[in-house]
Amino acid sequence: MPADDVVSQSLQLAAEQLKARRPQKAVEICRQALAQFPEDAKIHYVLALALTGTQRPGEAIDAYNHAVRLNPDFFEAYNNLGTLLARQNRFEEAINALSHAIRLRPALAPLHANLSNALRDSWKLEDAMAAAKAALDLNPDLAEAYTSLGAALLALGRFDEAIDASRSAIQRKPDLPGAHLNLALAELVLGNLERGWPEYEWRMRCSDVLPPRQISLPAWDGNRIVGKTILLYSEQGFGDAIQFIRYAPMVAGMGGRVVLECPAVLLPLFRGFPGVDRVLASGAPLPACDFQRALASLPGLFKTTLRSIPAPIPYLAADAEAAESWRKRIEPSGDVLQVGLAWAGRAENRNDRNRSIRLENFSPLAKVAGVQFHSLQTSRTTNAALALSDWSDLLKDFGETAALIANLDLVISVDTAVAHLAGAMGKPVWLLLPFPPDWRWMLDRANSPWYPTMRLFRQKAPGDWQDVIRRVIDELAKTAK
């Protein structure tokens, strides 16, 4: 058989396996073909598609790079490479790849929409808007371009315009998950919870937001489940789990037995939680259950409004023995204000560069007399100006973090799980928020209906942490007195 026919046959077989959702079989076919034809760009391209389907993004990126080296005009490979790089938070590389694809095919509107997404993720927001508008100039009915525009407007804090763009996308393509999620985030941040919750469920279909999760159980619809067992699981960050665990007793009140699955570092915090019969670490074998639901879906199922947010503070507490051990360790004095600091979240969070602060920015807090600062970070660090107590070697899980917080007078934190934990424990917590904020903190308010002991210190302009720290210093000086 001629070489071209062999290659075509291999590509067809691999494509059939991908269509049948058997990506590993497609990988094997492509590997066998490359053993004969290692210089064929199309085989590397299909291999990259298959590797992406098997959740091996690093290998897929390598395969796409092989494809474009062999064929520098392969714009589809550049486009897919850029999109995949953006999902791995490699934004500059993504922008370069997508820009190259556009140079090869400048009239293709979807390429401009994809570039807009990468620019938005790298916080080049005006450029992101321009790219989305370029896509719409080329194709005014491209729903994905309206979705990209809506995402850029969200990041700019232009929420009413983001709602309009998202609705334009949905009008043209009703089943577009990203558009629905953008609409949800805009409605929720504006406090329109009733309109936001149904749209928020579309996050489960956004693979770039949540990794695919297969649970072969029917989703609980919120009705009574007397005598049944329901699996509640955490599908987002640690802070989300802490925020929404408050709904577990309400689920139990519907008559069901509750099994909770969560990251292992949260186990000490959630064991014995009211209404929860059993707590399992993520990935552990599951017992027999009748229904399942994600924790972050519970507010919508219970039709939560601003007036009905369940806030029985405190709803989390430290283990008494652990708290006593930490009391002896830090030896708190009534004459000194004990303040915990958290300045950074997990780096893999796509919003981390917006929410986290460099520790050096906290140095001006040292001018406030009568304060002892404690790091609530889990990685080692120093700051000579603050005389910061570093407990990172001992903070092996959130149970230990809770025990330390129990001995503090105040927690000052960026938008990360530590803030949720302190708020759930009923501790005074000052939350430092970027502009725009995450949806749950809404707009133009200094408090939170989710955590009554929390004060919100908001950026007045994007990136301006200096003004936020200045206001924190003023309030800290009053508190220390």
C-alpha positions in Angstrom: 0.0 0.0 0.0 1.4 3.5 -0.9 2.7 5.5 2.1 0.0 8.2 1.6 -2.7 5.5 1.8 -1.2 4.1 5.0 -1.2 7.5 6.6 -4.7 8.3 5.5 -5.9 4.9 6.8 -4.2 5.5 10.2 -5.7 9.0 10.5 -9.2 7.7 9.7 -8.9 4.9 12.3 -7.7 7.3 14.9 -10.5 9.7 14.1 -13.0 6.9 14.5 -11.7 6.1 17.9 -11.8 9.7 19.0 -15.4 10.0 17.8 -16.2 6.8 19.8 -14.6 8.5 22.8 -11.8 6.0 23.0 -8.8 8.5 23.0 -6.3 5.9 24.3 -7.0 3.7 21.3 -6.4 6.7 19.1 -3.1 7.4 20.9 -2.0 3.8 20.2 -2.9 4.0 16.5 -1.0 7.3 16.1 2.1 6.0 17.9 2.2 3.0 15.6 1.9 5.2 12.5 4.6 7.6 13.7 7.0 4.6 14.0 6.7 4.4 10.2 6.2 8.1 9.4 7.8 10.2 12.1 7.8 13.3 9.9 4.1 13.4 9.2 2.6 16.6 10.8 -1.0 15.4 10.6 -0.3 12.3 12.6 1.4 14.4 15.4 -1.7 16.7 15.3 -4.2 13.8 15.7 -1.9 12.4 18.4 -2.2 15.7 20.3 -6.0 15.6 20.1 -6.0 12.1 21.5 -3.5 12.9 24.2 -5.7 15.8 25.2 -8.6 13.4 25.5 -6.6 11.2 27.9 -5.8 14.2 30.1 -2.1 14.3 29.2 -1.7 18.0 28.3 2.1 18.1 28.5 2.5 15.3 26.0 -0.2 16.9 23.8 1.6 20.2 23.8 4.8 18.4 22.7 2.8 16.7 19.8 1.4 20.0 18.7 4.9 21.5 18.7 6.1 18.6 16.5 3.2 19.3 14.1 4.0 23.0 13.6 7.7 22.4 13.3 7.0 19.9 10.5 4.4 22.2 8.9 4.8 25.9 9.8 1.6 26.7 8.0 -0.5 24.4 10.2 -2.8 27.0 11.7 -5.2 24.5 13.3 -2.3 23.1 15.2 -1.2 26.6 16.3 -4.8 27.3 17.4 -5.2 24.1 19.4 -1.7 24.5 20.9 -2.5 28.1 22.1 -5.8 27.0 23.6 -4.2 24.1 25.5 -1.3 26.3 26.7 -3.8 28.8 28.1 -5.5 26.0 30.1 -2.1 25.2 31.6 -1.7 28.9 32.6 1.1 29.3 30.1 -0.4 32.5 28.8 2.4 34.2 27.0 3.1 31.0 25.0 -0.6 30.7 24.3 -0.8 34.3 23.0 2.2 33.7 20.8 0.7 30.5 19.3 -2.7 32.0 18.7 -1.3 35.2 17.2 0.7 33.0 14.8 -2.5 31.2 13.8 -4.1 34.5 13.1 -1.2 35.6 11.0 -1.8 32.5 8.9 -5.6 32.9 8.7 -6.5 36.5 9.6 -10.1 36.2 8.4 -11.1 33.3 10.7 -13.2 34.8 13.5 -12.8 31.9 16.0 -9.1 32.4 16.1 -9.6 36.0 17.3 -12.1 34.8 19.9 -9.6 32.2 21.2 -6.9 34.9 21.4 -9.3 37.1 23.4 -9.6 34.3 26.0 -5.9 33.9 26.4 -5.4 37.7 26.6 -8.1 37.9 29.3 -6.5 35.1 31.3 -3.2 37.0 31.2 -5.1 40.2 32.4 -4.5 42.0 29.1 -8.1 43.0 29.3 -8.3 45.9 26.8 -6.5 43.7 24.2 -8.9 40.9 25.0 -11.9 43.1 24.3 -10.2 44.3 21.0 -9.7 40.7 19.9 -13.3 39.7 20.7 -14.5 42.7 18.8 -12.3 41.8 15.8 -13.9 38.3 15.8 -17.4 39.9 15.8 -16.4 42.3 13.0 -15.5 39.2 10.9 -18.6 37.2 12.0 -21.3 39.2 13.9 -23.2 35.9 14.7 -20.3 34.0 16.3 -21.6 33.1 19.7 -18.1 32.2 21.0 -16.9 35.7 20.3 -19.8 37.2 22.4 -18.7 34.7 25.1 -15.1 36.0 24.9 -16.3 39.6 25.0 -18.5 38.8 28.0 -15.6 37.3 29.8 -13.4 40.3 29.2 -16.2 42.7 30.3 -16.5 40.6 33.5 -12.8 40.9 34.3 -13.1 44.7 33.7 -16.0 44.9 36.2 -18.5 46.0 33.5 -21.1 43.6 34.6 -24.2 45.0 32.9 -22.4 44.9 29.6 -21.1 41.4 30.3 -24.8 40.3 30.9 -25.7 41.7 27.5 -22.8 40.0 25.7 -23.6 36.7 27.4 -27.2 36.9 26.4 -26.2 37.7 22.9 -24.1 34.5 22.9 -26.9 32.4 24.3 -29.4 33.8 21.8 -27.2 32.5 19.0 -26.1 29.3 20.7 -28.4 28.3 23.6 -26.2 25.4 24.8 -22.9 27.3 25.1 -21.6 26.6 28.6 -19.1 29.5 28.9 -21.8 32.1 28.0 -24.1 30.7 30.7 -21.3 30.7 33.3 -20.4 34.3 32.4 -24.0 35.3 32.8 -24.1 33.5 36.2 -21.0 35.2 37.5 -22.3 38.6 36.5 -25.7 38.1 38.0 -24.3 36.7 41.2 -21.8 39.5 41.8 -24.6 42.0 41.3 -26.5 40.1 44.1 -29.1 38.7 41.7 -28.8 35.2 43.3 -32.2 33.9 42.1 -31.2 34.6 38.5 -27.6 33.5 39.0 -27.9 30.0 40.5 -29.6 28.2 37.5 -26.9 29.7 35.2 -24.1 28.7 37.7 -24.9 25.0 37.1 -23.4 25.4 33.6 -20.0 25.4 35.2 -20.2 21.6 35.3 -20.1 21.6 31.6 -17.1 23.9 31.3 -14.1 21.5 31.1 -11.6 24.4 31.3 -13.2 25.5 34.6 -13.8 22.1 36.2 -12.1 18.9 35.3 -14.6 16.2 34.1 -16.0 14.2 36.9 -17.9 11.0 36.2 -20.2 9.9 39.0 -22.7 7.2 37.9 -25.4 8.4 40.3 -28.5 10.5 39.6 -28.2 14.2 40.6 -30.3 15.1 43.6 -33.0 17.6 42.6 -33.6 19.0 46.1 -36.7 17.0 47.0 -37.1 14.9 50.1 -34.9 11.7 50.2 -36.1 9.9 53.2 -34.1 6.7 53.7 -31.7 7.4 50.9 -28.0 8.2 50.9 -26.6 11.2 49.1 -23.0 11.9 48.2 -22.0 15.6 48.5 -18.7 16.3 47.0 -16.3 19.3 46.7 -15.5 20.1 43.0 -13.8 23.4 43.4 -11.3 25.0 45.8 -10.9 24.5 49.5 -12.6 27.8 50.2 -15.7 26.8 48.3 -16.0 23.6 50.3 -15.7 25.6 53.6 -18.3 28.1 52.4 -20.9 25.6 51.2 -20.5 22.8 53.8 -23.0 24.9 55.8 -25.7 23.4 53.7 -25.0 19.8 54.7 -27.4 19.9 57.8 -30.1 21.2 55.5 -29.6 18.3 53.1 -29.8 15.9 56.1 -33.0 17.7 57.1 -34.6 16.4 53.9 -34.4 12.9 55.3 -31.2 11.6 53.7 -28.0 10.1 55.0 -25.1 12.4 53.9 -21.7 11.1 52.7 -19.2 13.9 52.1 -16.2 13.6 49.8 -13.5 16.4 50.1 -9.8 16.9 49.8 -7.8 15.1 52.5 -6.5 18.4 54.0 -10.1 19.3 54.9 -10.9 16.0 56.6 -10.0 17.1 60.2 -12.2 20.1 59.8 -15.3 18.3 58.5 -15.3 15.2 60.6 -18.2 15.2 62.9 -19.9 18.1 61.0 -23.6 18.2 61.9 -25.7 16.3 59.4 -22.8 14.4 57.9 -22.7 10.7 58.5 -19.4 9.9 56.9 -16.5 11.9 55.5 -14.1 10.6 52.8 -11.0 11.9 51.1 -11.3 12.7 47.4 -10.4 9.6 45.4 -11.3 7.1 48.2 -13.7 4.2 47.3 -17.3 5.4 47.6 -19.9 3.5 49.6 -23.3 2.7 48.0 -25.2 6.0 47.4 -28.5 6.8 45.8 -27.9 10.4 44.7 -25.0 12.9 44.3 -24.6 16.6 44.2 -21.8 19.1 44.3 -21.5 21.3 47.4 -21.5 24.5 45.3 -24.9 23.5 43.7 -26.6 23.4 47.1 -27.3 27.2 47.4 -29.2 27.0 44.1 -31.2 23.9 45.1 -32.3 25.6 48.3 -33.2 28.8 46.3 -30.9 30.9 48.4 -31.4 34.6 48.4 -29.5 37.4 50.1 -32.0 37.3 52.9 -31.9 33.5 53.3 -28.2 32.7 53.3 -27.7 30.3 56.1 -25.1 31.9 58.4 -25.2 30.1 61.8 -21.7 31.4 62.8 -19.7 29.7 63.9 -20.3 26.5 62.1 -16.7 25.3 62.2 -14.5 25.0 65.2 -11.0 23.8 66.0 -10.3 20.7 67.9 -10.0 21.7 71.6 -6.8 19.8 72.3 -5.1 21.1 69.1 -6.2 24.7 70.0 -4.7 24.3 73.4 -1.4 23.0 72.0 -1.3 26.1 69.7 -2.0 28.4 72.7 1.0 27.0 74.5 3.1 27.3 71.3 2.4 31.0 70.6 1.9 32.1 74.2 -0.6 34.9 73.3 -0.5 38.0 75.5 -3.5 40.2 76.3 -1.3 43.2 75.7 -0.5 42.2 72.2 -2.9 41.8 69.3 -2.4 38.4 67.7 -2.9 38.7 63.9 -2.8 36.0 61.3 -1.8 36.9 57.7 -2.5 35.1 54.4 -1.3 36.9 51.3 -1.4 34.2 48.6 -3.7 31.4 47.4 -2.8 28.4 45.3 -0.8 29.5 42.3 -2.7 27.1 40.0 -5.9 29.1 40.5 -6.4 31.0 37.2 -7.3 34.2 39.1 -4.3 34.0 41.5 -2.4 36.8 39.9 -5.4 39.1 40.5 -6.1 38.0 44.1 -2.7 37.3 45.7 -0.3 39.9 47.1 3.4 39.9 47.5 4.4 39.6 51.1 6.6 42.8 50.7 3.3 44.7 50.3 2.5 43.9 53.9 5.7 45.4 55.3 4.0 48.8 56.1 1.9 46.9 58.7 5.0 46.8 60.9 4.5 50.4 61.8 1.5 49.5 63.9 2.6 49.0 67.5 1.3 46.2 69.8 0.8 43.6 67.1 2.3 40.1 66.7 1.9 38.7 63.1 1.6 35.0 62.3 1.9 33.5 58.9 -1.1 31.3 57.9 0.7 30.2 54.7 1.8 26.6 54.3 5.1 27.5 52.5 8.1 29.0 54.4 8.7 32.7 54.2 10.3 35.5 56.1 9.7 39.2 56.4 12.2 41.0 58.7 10.1 44.1 58.9 7.0 42.3 60.3 8.9 39.9 62.6 6.5 37.3 61.2 6.1 34.0 63.0 6.3 31.2 60.4 4.4 28.1 61.3 4.4 26.6 57.9 6.1 23.3 58.9 3.2 22.6 61.3 0.2 23.6 59.2 -0.2 20.2 57.5 -3.9 20.5 57.1 -6.9 22.8 57.8 -7.4 21.3 61.2 -4.1 22.7 62.3 -4.8 26.0 60.6 -8.1 26.2 62.5 -6.4 25.5 65.8 -3.9 28.3 65.2 -6.7 30.7 64.2 -8.6 29.8 67.4 -5.8 31.6 69.3 -5.7 34.7 67.2 -7.6 38.0 67.6 -7.8 38.8 63.9 -7.1 37.3 60.5 -6.1 39.5 57.6 -6.3 37.6 54.3 -6.6 37.8 50.6 -9.4 35.9 48.9 -8.4 32.4 49.7 -9.5 29.5 51.9 -8.0 30.9 55.1 -10.5 33.8 54.9 -13.4 31.3 54.6 -12.1 29.3 57.5 -11.8 32.3 59.8 -15.2 33.5 58.8 -16.8 30.1 59.4 -15.2 30.0 62.8 -16.7 33.4 63.7 -13.3 35.1 64.0 -12.9 38.7 63.0 -11.5 38.6 59.5 -10.5 41.4 57.2 -10.7 40.3 53.6 -8.6 42.2 51.0 -10.3 42.1 47.6 -9.2 42.8 44.1 -11.2 44.7 41.5 -13.3 43.2 40.3 -14.0 40.7 43.1 -15.1 37.1 43.0 -18.9 36.8 42.7 -19.5 35.8 46.3 -18.3 39.2 47.7 -20.6 41.2 45.4 -20.1 45.0 45.1 -20.1 48.2 47.1 -20.4 46.7 50.5 -18.0 46.4 53.5 -19.5 43.2 54.9 -20.6 39.8 53.7 -23.9 38.0 54.3 -22.0 34.7 54.1 -19.7 35.6 57.1 -21.1 38.2 59.5 -17.7 38.7 61.3 -16.0 39.6 58.0 -15.0 43.1 56.8 -14.2 43.7 53.2 -11.4 46.0 52.1 -11.8 46.5 48.3 -9.4 47.8 45.7 -10.7 51.1 44.3 -8.7 50.6 41.1 -7.4 47.4 39.5 -4.0 46.4 41.0 -3.9 49.1 43.6 -3.1 47.2 46.8 -1.2 50.1 48.2 -4.4 52.0 49.0 -6.0 48.8 50.5 -3.0 48.3 52.8 -3.1 51.9 53.9 -6.7 51.6 55.0 -5.9 48.3 56.8 -3.1 50.0 58.7 -5.4 52.8 59.8 -8.0 50.3 61.1 -5.4 48.0 62.6 -3.9 50.9 64.6 -7.4 51.6 66.1 -7.9 47.9 66.9 -4.5 47.5 68.5 -5.2 50.4 70.9 
